[in-house]
Amino acid sequence: MSGGVEFTLPQGLVQSTPDRDTGIGRWTEERFVARFKSFADSGLRARAVGPAGMNTTMPWTMYAGMSRTDLEAIYAYLQQVPAVRNRVAPFAPDRLRRDTTASDRR
């Protein structure tokens, strides 16, 4: 979130800053809250992410039960942090599998 610590993962860096092109800068508060609340349904099942899909590291379900007021506060905070331009690469299961296999051989 541009707080000085990079969350480097096999599929790229997490991007939650208000950058308009690569972050959440174009999201409205309503869209932000609705995105989390859409995961509040206990019957919701995670969908498979294919090679052309975008994987997410955001623990949506962990925040889904938060109050609207708390989610609005998170949105307001994220709008105040410096925007960082960082294009997140799409999920690449084959690359991840290759990277893991290569590290296992060491």
PDB file as gemmi writes it, atoms N, CA and C in Angstrom:
CRYST1    1.000    1.000    1.000  90.00  90.00  90.00 P 1                      
ATOM      1  N   MET A   1       0.821  -1.195   0.000  1.00  0.00           N  
ATOM      2  CA  MET A   1       0.000   0.000   0.000  1.00  0.00           C  
ATOM      3  C   MET A   1       0.858   1.249   0.000  1.00  0.00           C  
ATOM      4  N   SER A   2       2.073   1.117  -0.397  1.00  0.00           N  
ATOM      5  CA  SER A   2       3.008   2.226  -0.438  1.00  0.00           C  
ATOM      6  C   SER A   2       3.397   2.687   0.957  1.00  0.00           C  
ATOM      7  N   GLY A   3       3.365   1.765   1.904  1.00  0.00           N  
ATOM      8  CA  GLY A   3       3.740   2.101   3.270  1.00  0.00           C  
ATOM      9  C   GLY A   3       5.196   1.820   3.576  1.00  0.00           C  
ATOM     10  N   GLY A   4       5.998   1.561   2.543  1.00  0.00           N  
ATOM     11  CA  GLY A   4       7.410   1.341   2.751  1.00  0.00           C  
ATOM     12  C   GLY A   4       7.805  -0.125   2.728  1.00  0.00           C  
ATOM     13  N   VAL A   5       6.809  -1.026   2.734  1.00  0.00           N  
ATOM     14  CA  VAL A   5       7.097  -2.451   2.691  1.00  0.00           C  
ATOM     15  C   VAL A   5       6.484  -3.012   1.420  1.00  0.00           C  
ATOM     16  N   GLU A   6       7.300  -3.699   0.616  1.00  0.00           N  
ATOM     17  CA  GLU A   6       6.786  -4.321  -0.601  1.00  0.00           C  
ATOM     18  C   GLU A   6       6.298  -5.721  -0.277  1.00  0.00           C  
ATOM     19  N   PHE A   7       5.123  -6.076  -0.767  1.00  0.00           N  
ATOM     20  CA  PHE A   7       4.603  -7.421  -0.641  1.00  0.00           C  
ATOM     21  C   PHE A   7       4.869  -8.109  -1.979  1.00  0.00           C  
ATOM     22  N   THR A   8       6.093  -8.588  -2.138  1.00  0.00           N  
ATOM     23  CA  THR A   8       6.487  -9.208  -3.388  1.00  0.00           C  
ATOM     24  C   THR A   8       6.036 -10.659  -3.383  1.00  0.00           C  
ATOM     25  N   LEU A   9       5.244 -11.010  -4.369  1.00  0.00           N  
ATOM     26  CA  LEU A   9       4.687 -12.348  -4.500  1.00  0.00           C  
ATOM     27  C   LEU A   9       5.052 -12.890  -5.867  1.00  0.00           C  
ATOM     28  N   PRO A  10       4.880 -14.188  -6.086  1.00  0.00           N  
ATOM     29  CA  PRO A  10       5.232 -14.748  -7.397  1.00  0.00           C  
ATOM     30  C   PRO A  10       4.557 -14.040  -8.566  1.00  0.00           C  
ATOM     31  N   GLN A  11       3.344 -13.510  -8.359  1.00  0.00           N  
ATOM     32  CA  GLN A  11       2.625 -12.868  -9.450  1.00  0.00           C  
ATOM     33  C   GLN A  11       2.791 -11.355  -9.476  1.00  0.00           C  
ATOM     34  N   GLY A  12       3.663 -10.799  -8.641  1.00  0.00           N  
ATOM     35  CA  GLY A  12       3.904  -9.366  -8.686  1.00  0.00           C  
ATOM     36  C   GLY A  12       3.719  -8.710  -7.333  1.00  0.00           C  
ATOM     37  N   LEU A  13       3.658  -7.389  -7.332  1.00  0.00           N  
ATOM     38  CA  LEU A  13       3.470  -6.634  -6.103  1.00  0.00           C  
ATOM     39  C   LEU A  13       1.999  -6.312  -5.900  1.00  0.00           C  
ATOM     40  N   VAL A  14       1.614  -6.193  -4.645  1.00  0.00           N  
ATOM     41  CA  VAL A  14       0.248  -5.784  -4.319  1.00  0.00           C  
ATOM     42  C   VAL A  14       0.142  -4.286  -4.579  1.00  0.00           C  
ATOM     43  N   GLN A  15      -0.939  -3.849  -5.207  1.00  0.00           N  
ATOM     44  CA  GLN A  15      -1.099  -2.444  -5.564  1.00  0.00           C  
ATOM     45  C   GLN A  15      -2.435  -1.925  -5.036  1.00  0.00           C  
ATOM     46  N   SER A  16      -2.399  -1.178  -3.930  1.00  0.00           N  
ATOM     47  CA  SER A  16      -3.610  -0.603  -3.342  1.00  0.00           C  
ATOM     48  C   SER A  16      -3.508   0.900  -3.181  1.00  0.00           C  
ATOM     49  N   THR A  17      -2.653   1.536  -3.927  1.00  0.00           N  
ATOM     50  CA  THR A  17      -2.518   2.982  -3.802  1.00  0.00           C  
ATOM     51  C   THR A  17      -3.492   3.675  -4.761  1.00  0.00           C  
ATOM     52  N   PRO A  18      -3.699   4.970  -4.604  1.00  0.00           N  
ATOM     53  CA  PRO A  18      -4.661   5.674  -5.448  1.00  0.00           C  
ATOM     54  C   PRO A  18      -4.154   6.052  -6.833  1.00  0.00           C  
ATOM     55  N   ASP A  19      -3.183   5.329  -7.353  1.00  0.00           N  
ATOM     56  CA  ASP A  19      -2.757   5.592  -8.733  1.00  0.00           C  
ATOM     57  C   ASP A  19      -3.935   5.327  -9.661  1.00  0.00           C  
ATOM     58  N   ARG A  20      -4.219   6.259 -10.557  1.00  0.00           N  
ATOM     59  CA  ARG A  20      -5.408   6.156 -11.412  1.00  0.00           C  
ATOM     60  C   ARG A  20      -5.289   5.087 -12.493  1.00  0.00           C  
ATOM     61  N   ASP A  21      -4.075   4.727 -12.873  1.00  0.00           N  
ATOM     62  CA  ASP A  21      -3.905   3.744 -13.941  1.00  0.00           C  
ATOM     63  C   ASP A  21      -3.631   2.335 -13.441  1.00  0.00           C  
ATOM     64  N   THR A  22      -2.909   2.193 -12.329  1.00  0.00           N  
ATOM     65  CA  THR A  22      -2.530   0.853 -11.879  1.00  0.00           C  
ATOM     66  C   THR A  22      -3.040   0.515 -10.486  1.00  0.00           C  
ATOM     67  N   GLY A  23      -3.706   1.432  -9.839  1.00  0.00           N  
ATOM     68  CA  GLY A  23      -4.206   1.195  -8.484  1.00  0.00           C  
ATOM     69  C   GLY A  23      -5.706   1.353  -8.401  1.00  0.00           C  
ATOM     70  N   ILE A  24      -6.167   1.857  -7.280  1.00  0.00           N  
ATOM     71  CA  ILE A  24      -7.607   2.020  -7.043  1.00  0.00           C  
ATOM     72  C   ILE A  24      -8.048   3.474  -7.175  1.00  0.00           C  
ATOM     73  N   GLY A  25      -7.255   4.283  -7.845  1.00  0.00           N  
ATOM     74  CA  GLY A  25      -7.543   5.711  -7.975  1.00  0.00           C  
ATOM     75  C   GLY A  25      -8.822   6.046  -8.721  1.00  0.00           C  
ATOM     76  N   ARG A  26      -9.309   5.156  -9.555  1.00  0.00           N  
ATOM     77  CA  ARG A  26     -10.557   5.405 -10.292  1.00  0.00           C  
ATOM     78  C   ARG A  26     -11.778   4.802  -9.582  1.00  0.00           C  
ATOM     79  N   TRP A  27     -11.535   4.087  -8.507  1.00  0.00           N  
ATOM     80  CA  TRP A  27     -12.637   3.468  -7.772  1.00  0.00           C  
ATOM     81  C   TRP A  27     -13.369   4.532  -6.954  1.00  0.00           C  
ATOM     82  N   THR A  28     -14.675   4.474  -6.963  1.00  0.00           N  
ATOM     83  CA  THR A  28     -15.461   5.325  -6.065  1.00  0.00           C  
ATOM     84  C   THR A  28     -15.528   4.633  -4.705  1.00  0.00           C  
ATOM     85  N   GLU A  29     -15.878   5.386  -3.693  1.00  0.00           N  
ATOM     86  CA  GLU A  29     -16.049   4.800  -2.367  1.00  0.00           C  
ATOM     87  C   GLU A  29     -17.110   3.691  -2.420  1.00  0.00           C  
ATOM     88  N   GLU A  30     -18.193   3.948  -3.146  1.00  0.00           N  
ATOM     89  CA  GLU A  30     -19.264   2.957  -3.266  1.00  0.00           C  
ATOM     90  C   GLU A  30     -18.758   1.664  -3.905  1.00  0.00           C  
ATOM     91  N   ARG A  31     -17.980   1.775  -4.956  1.00  0.00           N  
ATOM     92  CA  ARG A  31     -17.436   0.581  -5.619  1.00  0.00           C  
ATOM     93  C   ARG A  31     -16.499  -0.176  -4.678  1.00  0.00           C  
ATOM     94  N   PHE A  32     -15.672   0.564  -3.939  1.00  0.00           N  
ATOM     95  CA  PHE A  32     -14.736  -0.039  -2.998  1.00  0.00           C  
ATOM     96  C   PHE A  32     -15.487  -0.855  -1.942  1.00  0.00           C  
ATOM     97  N   VAL A  33     -16.471  -0.244  -1.324  1.00  0.00           N  
ATOM     98  CA  VAL A  33     -17.251  -0.923  -0.279  1.00  0.00           C  
ATOM     99  C   VAL A  33     -18.006  -2.108  -0.873  1.00  0.00           C  
ATOM    100  N   ALA A  34     -18.634  -1.913  -2.019  1.00  0.00           N  
ATOM    101  CA  ALA A  34     -19.415  -2.981  -2.652  1.00  0.00           C  
ATOM    102  C   ALA A  34     -18.544  -4.186  -3.000  1.00  0.00           C  
ATOM    103  N   ARG A  35     -17.312  -3.918  -3.422  1.00  0.00           N  
ATOM    104  CA  ARG A  35     -16.405  -5.025  -3.773  1.00  0.00           C  
ATOM    105  C   ARG A  35     -16.173  -5.930  -2.567  1.00  0.00           C  
ATOM    106  N   PHE A  36     -15.918  -5.345  -1.414  1.00  0.00           N  
ATOM    107  CA  PHE A  36     -15.721  -6.147  -0.204  1.00  0.00           C  
ATOM    108  C   PHE A  36     -17.013  -6.825   0.222  1.00  0.00           C  
ATOM    109  N   LYS A  37     -18.108  -6.082   0.212  1.00  0.00           N  
ATOM    110  CA  LYS A  37     -19.389  -6.633   0.669  1.00  0.00           C  
ATOM    111  C   LYS A  37     -19.873  -7.772  -0.221  1.00  0.00           C  
ATOM    112  N   SER A  38     -19.429  -7.806  -1.478  1.00  0.00           N  
ATOM    113  CA  SER A  38     -19.851  -8.888  -2.371  1.00  0.00           C  
ATOM    114  C   SER A  38     -19.291 -10.234  -1.910  1.00  0.00           C  
ATOM    115  N   PHE A  39     -18.313 -10.227  -1.034  1.00  0.00           N  
ATOM    116  CA  PHE A  39     -17.728 -11.464  -0.513  1.00  0.00           C  
ATOM    117  C   PHE A  39     -18.315 -11.858   0.836  1.00  0.00           C  
ATOM    118  N   ALA A  40     -19.340 -11.155   1.307  1.00  0.00           N  
ATOM    119  CA  ALA A  40     -19.938 -11.445   2.607  1.00  0.00           C  
ATOM    120  C   ALA A  40     -20.863 -12.659   2.578  1.00  0.00           C  
ATOM    121  N   ASP A  41     -21.306 -13.069   1.410  1.00  0.00           N  
ATOM    122  CA  ASP A  41     -22.194 -14.214   1.269  1.00  0.00           C  
ATOM    123  C   ASP A  41     -21.433 -15.485   1.637  1.00  0.00           C  
ATOM    124  N   SER A  42     -21.895 -16.186   2.680  1.00  0.00           N  
ATOM    125  CA  SER A  42     -21.182 -17.375   3.140  1.00  0.00           C  
ATOM    126  C   SER A  42     -21.218 -18.509   2.119  1.00  0.00           C  
ATOM    127  N   GLY A  43     -22.111 -18.439   1.138  1.00  0.00           N  
ATOM    128  CA  GLY A  43     -22.185 -19.472   0.116  1.00  0.00           C  
ATOM    129  C   GLY A  43     -21.262 -19.201  -1.063  1.00  0.00           C  
ATOM    130  N   LEU A  44     -20.582 -18.082  -1.029  1.00  0.00           N  
ATOM    131  CA  LEU A  44     -19.694 -17.710  -2.133  1.00  0.00           C  
ATOM    132  C   LEU A  44     -18.499 -18.647  -2.189  1.00  0.00           C  
ATOM    133  N   ARG A  45     -18.193 -19.114  -3.364  1.00  0.00           N  
ATOM    134  CA  ARG A  45     -17.031 -19.982  -3.579  1.00  0.00           C  
ATOM    135  C   ARG A  45     -16.041 -19.252  -4.483  1.00  0.00           C  
ATOM    136  N   ALA A  46     -14.788 -19.376  -4.155  1.00  0.00           N  
ATOM    137  CA  ALA A  46     -13.757 -18.755  -4.991  1.00  0.00           C  
ATOM    138  C   ALA A  46     -13.778 -19.403  -6.366  1.00  0.00           C  
ATOM    139  N   ARG A  47     -13.671 -18.574  -7.394  1.00  0.00           N  
ATOM    140  CA  ARG A  47     -13.663 -19.124  -8.742  1.00  0.00           C  
ATOM    141  C   ARG A  47     -12.227 -19.397  -9.161  1.00  0.00           C  
ATOM    142  N   ALA A  48     -12.087 -20.379 -10.008  1.00  0.00           N  
ATOM    143  CA  ALA A  48     -10.752 -20.726 -10.515  1.00  0.00           C  
ATOM    144  C   ALA A  48     -10.234 -19.589 -11.383  1.00  0.00           C  
ATOM    145  N   VAL A  49      -8.955 -19.356 -11.309  1.00  0.00           N  
ATOM    146  CA  VAL A  49      -8.324 -18.323 -12.116  1.00  0.00           C  
ATOM    147  C   VAL A  49      -7.495 -19.015 -13.188  1.00  0.00           C  
ATOM    148  N   GLY A  50      -7.842 -18.747 -14.421  1.00  0.00           N  
ATOM    149  CA  GLY A  50      -7.129 -19.348 -15.543  1.00  0.00           C  
ATOM    150  C   GLY A  50      -5.908 -18.548 -15.921  1.00  0.00           C  
ATOM    151  N   PRO A  51      -5.140 -19.038 -16.877  1.00  0.00           N  
ATOM    152  CA  PRO A  51      -3.904 -18.358 -17.297  1.00  0.00           C  
ATOM    153  C   PRO A  51      -4.122 -16.919 -17.769  1.00  0.00           C  
ATOM    154  N   ALA A  52      -5.274 -16.609 -18.337  1.00  0.00           N  
ATOM    155  CA  ALA A  52      -5.523 -15.246 -18.817  1.00  0.00           C  
ATOM    156  C   ALA A  52      -6.208 -14.386 -17.755  1.00  0.00           C  
ATOM    157  N   GLY A  53      -6.538 -14.964 -16.608  1.00  0.00           N  
ATOM    158  CA  GLY A  53      -7.245 -14.240 -15.562  1.00  0.00           C  
ATOM    159  C   GLY A  53      -6.304 -13.462 -14.669  1.00  0.00           C  
ATOM    160  N   MET A  54      -6.878 -12.683 -13.784  1.00  0.00           N  
ATOM    161  CA  MET A  54      -6.088 -11.880 -12.853  1.00  0.00           C  
ATOM    162  C   MET A  54      -6.295 -12.445 -11.456  1.00  0.00           C  
ATOM    163  N   ASN A  55      -5.235 -12.877 -10.839  1.00  0.00           N  
ATOM    164  CA  ASN A  55      -5.295 -13.392  -9.485  1.00  0.00           C  
ATOM    165  C   ASN A  55      -5.204 -12.215  -8.524  1.00  0.00           C  
ATOM    166  N   THR A  56      -5.726 -12.393  -7.340  1.00  0.00           N  
ATOM    167  CA  THR A  56      -5.663 -11.330  -6.350  1.00  0.00           C  
ATOM    168  C   THR A  56      -5.129 -11.886  -5.043  1.00  0.00           C  
ATOM    169  N   THR A  57      -4.341 -11.103  -4.367  1.00  0.00           N  
ATOM    170  CA  THR A  57      -3.835 -11.502  -3.063  1.00  0.00           C  
ATOM    171  C   THR A  57      -4.638 -10.853  -1.946  1.00  0.00           C  
ATOM    172  N   MET A  58      -5.605 -10.022  -2.315  1.00  0.00           N  
ATOM    173  CA  MET A  58      -6.427  -9.340  -1.316  1.00  0.00           C  
ATOM    174  C   MET A  58      -7.337 -10.352  -0.624  1.00  0.00           C  
ATOM    175  N   PRO A  59      -7.297 -10.417   0.698  1.00  0.00           N  
ATOM    176  CA  PRO A  59      -8.176 -11.351   1.414  1.00  0.00           C  
ATOM    177  C   PRO A  59      -9.594 -10.769   1.547  1.00  0.00           C  
ATOM    178  N   TRP A  60     -10.308 -10.708   0.418  1.00  0.00           N  
ATOM    179  CA  TRP A  60     -11.628 -10.070   0.364  1.00  0.00           C  
ATOM    180  C   TRP A  60     -12.559 -10.574   1.459  1.00  0.00           C  
ATOM    181  N   THR A  61     -12.617 -11.877   1.668  1.00  0.00           N  
ATOM    182  CA  THR A  61     -13.562 -12.437   2.640  1.00  0.00           C  
ATOM    183  C   THR A  61     -13.216 -12.033   4.069  1.00  0.00           C  
ATOM    184  N   MET A  62     -11.960 -11.761   4.348  1.00  0.00           N  
ATOM    185  CA  MET A  62     -11.556 -11.354   5.696  1.00  0.00           C  
ATOM    186  C   MET A  62     -12.085  -9.962   6.051  1.00  0.00           C  
ATOM    187  N   TYR A  63     -12.316  -9.134   5.041  1.00  0.00           N  
ATOM    188  CA  TYR A  63     -12.812  -7.774   5.259  1.00  0.00           C  
ATOM    189  C   TYR A  63     -14.311  -7.649   5.003  1.00  0.00           C  
ATOM    190  N   ALA A  64     -14.908  -8.649   4.415  1.00  0.00           N  
ATOM    191  CA  ALA A  64     -16.310  -8.570   3.985  1.00  0.00           C  
ATOM    192  C   ALA A  64     -17.289  -8.319   5.133  1.00  0.00           C  
ATOM    193  N   GLY A  65     -16.964  -8.801   6.315  1.00  0.00           N  
ATOM    194  CA  GLY A  65     -17.857  -8.621   7.458  1.00  0.00           C  
ATOM    195  C   GLY A  65     -17.694  -7.303   8.188  1.00  0.00           C  
ATOM    196  N   MET A  66     -16.752  -6.479   7.733  1.00  0.00           N  
ATOM    197  CA  MET A  66     -16.551  -5.178   8.375  1.00  0.00           C  
ATOM    198  C   MET A  66     -17.755  -4.272   8.120  1.00  0.00           C  
ATOM    199  N   SER A  67     -17.944  -3.329   8.998  1.00  0.00           N  
ATOM    200  CA  SER A  67     -19.050  -2.394   8.818  1.00  0.00           C  
ATOM    201  C   SER A  67     -18.752  -1.479   7.631  1.00  0.00           C  
ATOM    202  N   ARG A  68     -19.808  -0.927   7.083  1.00  0.00           N  
ATOM    203  CA  ARG A  68     -19.659   0.018   5.983  1.00  0.00           C  
ATOM    204  C   ARG A  68     -18.783   1.200   6.418  1.00  0.00           C  
ATOM    205  N   THR A  69     -18.978   1.665   7.641  1.00  0.00           N  
ATOM    206  CA  THR A  69     -18.210   2.794   8.166  1.00  0.00           C  
ATOM    207  C   THR A  69     -16.716   2.467   8.204  1.00  0.00           C  
ATOM    208  N   ASP A  70     -16.370   1.254   8.641  1.00  0.00           N  
ATOM    209  CA  ASP A  70     -14.961   0.864   8.689  1.00  0.00           C  
ATOM    210  C   ASP A  70     -14.363   0.762   7.285  1.00  0.00           C  
ATOM    211  N   LEU A  71     -15.110   0.192   6.343  1.00  0.00           N  
ATOM    212  CA  LEU A  71     -14.618   0.100   4.968  1.00  0.00           C  
ATOM    213  C   LEU A  71     -14.464   1.475   4.340  1.00  0.00           C  
ATOM    214  N   GLU A  72     -15.364   2.381   4.644  1.00  0.00           N  
ATOM    215  CA  GLU A  72     -15.243   3.758   4.155  1.00  0.00           C  
ATOM    216  C   GLU A  72     -14.001   4.427   4.742  1.00  0.00           C  
ATOM    217  N   ALA A  73     -13.674   4.115   5.996  1.00  0.00           N  
ATOM    218  CA  ALA A  73     -12.480   4.675   6.628  1.00  0.00           C  
ATOM    219  C   ALA A  73     -11.213   4.138   5.947  1.00  0.00           C  
ATOM    220  N   ILE A  74     -11.206   2.855   5.597  1.00  0.00           N  
ATOM    221  CA  ILE A  74     -10.054   2.281   4.885  1.00  0.00           C  
ATOM    222  C   ILE A  74      -9.911   2.956   3.526  1.00  0.00           C  
ATOM    223  N   TYR A  75     -11.035   3.136   2.832  1.00  0.00           N  
ATOM    224  CA  TYR A  75     -11.007   3.812   1.529  1.00  0.00           C  
ATOM    225  C   TYR A  75     -10.424   5.226   1.675  1.00  0.00           C  
ATOM    226  N   ALA A  76     -10.893   5.966   2.672  1.00  0.00           N  
ATOM    227  CA  ALA A  76     -10.406   7.335   2.887  1.00  0.00           C  
ATOM    228  C   ALA A  76      -8.903   7.327   3.169  1.00  0.00           C  
ATOM    229  N   TYR A  77      -8.445   6.382   3.968  1.00  0.00           N  
ATOM    230  CA  TYR A  77      -7.015   6.288   4.258  1.00  0.00           C  
ATOM    231  C   TYR A  77      -6.223   6.014   2.978  1.00  0.00           C  
ATOM    232  N   LEU A  78      -6.669   5.022   2.202  1.00  0.00           N  
ATOM    233  CA  LEU A  78      -5.940   4.658   0.984  1.00  0.00           C  
ATOM    234  C   LEU A  78      -5.892   5.803  -0.023  1.00  0.00           C  
ATOM    235  N   GLN A  79      -6.874   6.674   0.006  1.00  0.00           N  
ATOM    236  CA  GLN A  79      -6.860   7.829  -0.890  1.00  0.00           C  
ATOM    237  C   GLN A  79      -5.829   8.867  -0.464  1.00  0.00           C  
ATOM    238  N   GLN A  80      -5.342   8.778   0.776  1.00  0.00           N  
ATOM    239  CA  GLN A  80      -4.377   9.745   1.303  1.00  0.00           C  
ATOM    240  C   GLN A  80      -2.926   9.312   1.137  1.00  0.00           C  
ATOM    241  N   VAL A  81      -2.690   8.008   0.912  1.00  0.00           N  
ATOM    242  CA  VAL A  81      -1.304   7.560   0.757  1.00  0.00           C  
ATOM    243  C   VAL A  81      -0.798   7.968  -0.623  1.00  0.00           C  
ATOM    244  N   PRO A  82       0.490   8.173  -0.775  1.00  0.00           N  
ATOM    245  CA  PRO A  82       1.025   8.563  -2.088  1.00  0.00           C  
ATOM    246  C   PRO A  82       0.738   7.503  -3.153  1.00  0.00           C  
ATOM    247  N   ALA A  83       0.319   7.957  -4.298  1.00  0.00           N  
ATOM    248  CA  ALA A  83       0.053   7.039  -5.408  1.00  0.00           C  
ATOM    249  C   ALA A  83       1.375   6.483  -5.931  1.00  0.00           C  
ATOM    250  N   VAL A  84       1.383   5.199  -6.208  1.00  0.00           N  
ATOM    251  CA  VAL A  84       2.555   4.530  -6.764  1.00  0.00           C  
ATOM    252  C   VAL A  84       2.115   3.830  -8.042  1.00  0.00           C  
ATOM    253  N   ARG A  85       2.793   4.144  -9.115  1.00  0.00           N  
ATOM    254  CA  ARG A  85       2.471   3.502 -10.397  1.00  0.00           C  
ATOM    255  C   ARG A  85       3.179   2.154 -10.442  1.00  0.00           C  
ATOM    256  N   ASN A  86       2.402   1.086 -10.483  1.00  0.00           N  
ATOM    257  CA  ASN A  86       2.968  -0.263 -10.516  1.00  0.00           C  
ATOM    258  C   ASN A  86       1.958  -1.185 -11.180  1.00  0.00           C  
ATOM    259  N   ARG A  87       2.238  -1.544 -12.404  1.00  0.00           N  
ATOM    260  CA  ARG A  87       1.345  -2.452 -13.114  1.00  0.00           C  
ATOM    261  C   ARG A  87       1.565  -3.858 -12.582  1.00  0.00           C  
ATOM    262  N   VAL A  88       0.490  -4.484 -12.090  1.00  0.00           N  
ATOM    263  CA  VAL A  88       0.556  -5.834 -11.536  1.00  0.00           C  
ATOM    264  C   VAL A  88       0.390  -6.835 -12.672  1.00  0.00           C  
ATOM    265  N   ALA A  89       1.280  -7.796 -12.744  1.00  0.00           N  
ATOM    266  CA  ALA A  89       1.249  -8.798 -13.810  1.00  0.00           C  
ATOM    267  C   ALA A  89       0.111  -9.788 -13.581  1.00  0.00           C  
ATOM    268  N   PRO A  90      -0.536 -10.248 -14.642  1.00  0.00           N  
ATOM    269  CA  PRO A  90      -1.586 -11.259 -14.510  1.00  0.00           C  
ATOM    270  C   PRO A  90      -1.034 -12.558 -13.926  1.00  0.00           C  
ATOM    271  N   PHE A  91      -1.919 -13.317 -13.320  1.00  0.00           N  
ATOM    272  CA  PHE A  91      -1.591 -14.618 -12.757  1.00  0.00           C  
ATOM    273  C   PHE A  91      -1.035 -15.532 -13.835  1.00  0.00           C  
ATOM    274  N   ALA A  92       0.067 -16.185 -13.546  1.00  0.00           N  
ATOM    275  CA  ALA A  92       0.689 -17.085 -14.519  1.00  0.00           C  
ATOM    276  C   ALA A  92       1.012 -18.406 -13.833  1.00  0.00           C  
ATOM    277  N   PRO A  93       0.044 -19.339 -13.779  1.00  0.00           N  
ATOM    278  CA  PRO A  93       0.283 -20.591 -13.047  1.00  0.00           C  
ATOM    279  C   PRO A  93       1.456 -21.384 -13.602  1.00  0.00           C  
ATOM    280  N   ASP A  94       1.680 -21.355 -14.903  1.00  0.00           N  
ATOM    281  CA  ASP A  94       2.809 -22.093 -15.465  1.00  0.00           C  
ATOM    282  C   ASP A  94       4.135 -21.509 -14.996  1.00  0.00           C  
ATOM    283  N   ARG A  95       4.239 -20.169 -14.949  1.00  0.00           N  
ATOM    284  CA  ARG A  95       5.461 -19.528 -14.478  1.00  0.00           C  
ATOM    285  C   ARG A  95       5.694 -19.862 -13.008  1.00  0.00           C  
ATOM    286  N   LEU A  96       4.625 -19.824 -12.209  1.00  0.00           N  
ATOM    287  CA  LEU A  96       4.731 -20.140 -10.788  1.00  0.00           C  
ATOM    288  C   LEU A  96       5.199 -21.580 -10.608  1.00  0.00           C  
ATOM    289  N   ARG A  97       4.637 -22.479 -11.368  1.00  0.00           N  
ATOM    290  CA  ARG A  97       5.012 -23.886 -11.278  1.00  0.00           C  
ATOM    291  C   ARG A  97       6.491 -24.069 -11.656  1.00  0.00           C  
ATOM    292  N   ARG A  98       6.952 -23.393 -12.713  1.00  0.00           N  
ATOM    293  CA  ARG A  98       8.357 -23.466 -13.130  1.00  0.00           C  
ATOM    294  C   ARG A  98       9.271 -22.901 -12.058  1.00  0.00           C  
ATOM    295  N   ASP A  99       8.887 -21.742 -11.486  1.00  0.00           N  
ATOM    296  CA  ASP A  99       9.709 -21.110 -10.463  1.00  0.00           C  
ATOM    297  C   ASP A  99       9.829 -21.997  -9.234  1.00  0.00           C  
ATOM    298  N   THR A 100       8.727 -22.620  -8.829  1.00  0.00           N  
ATOM    299  CA  THR A 100       8.721 -23.487  -7.654  1.00  0.00           C  
ATOM    300  C   THR A 100       9.561 -24.727  -7.911  1.00  0.00           C  
ATOM    301  N   THR A 101       9.404 -25.328  -9.076  1.00  0.00           N  
ATOM    302  CA  THR A 101      10.158 -26.519  -9.429  1.00  0.00           C  
ATOM    303  C   THR A 101      11.662 -26.220  -9.448  1.00  0.00           C  
ATOM    304  N   ALA A 102      12.030 -25.097 -10.024  1.00  0.00           N  
ATOM    305  CA  ALA A 102      13.446 -24.723 -10.102  1.00  0.00           C  
ATOM    306  C   ALA A 102      14.020 -24.537  -8.702  1.00  0.00           C  
ATOM    307  N   SER A 103      13.289 -23.923  -7.795  1.00  0.00           N  
ATOM    308  CA  SER A 103      13.815 -23.700  -6.444  1.00  0.00           C  
ATOM    309  C   SER A 103      13.882 -25.003  -5.657  1.00  0.00           C  
ATOM    310  N   ASP A 104      13.021 -25.973  -5.976  1.00  0.00           N  
ATOM    311  CA  ASP A 104      13.056 -27.273  -5.310  1.00  0.00           C  
ATOM    312  C   ASP A 104      14.296 -28.066  -5.677  1.00  0.00           C  
ATOM    313  N   ARG A 105      14.867 -27.803  -6.863  1.00  0.00           N  
ATOM    314  CA  ARG A 105      16.032 -28.545  -7.337  1.00  0.00           C  
ATOM    315  C   ARG A 105      17.337 -28.038  -6.725  1.00  0.00           C  
ATOM    316  N   ARG A 106      17.305 -26.907  -6.077  1.00  0.00           N  
ATOM    317  CA  ARG A 106      18.550 -26.337  -5.527  1.00  0.00           C  
ATOM    318  C   ARG A 106      19.006 -27.074  -4.294  1.00  0.00           C  
TER     319      ARG A 106                                                      
END                                                                             
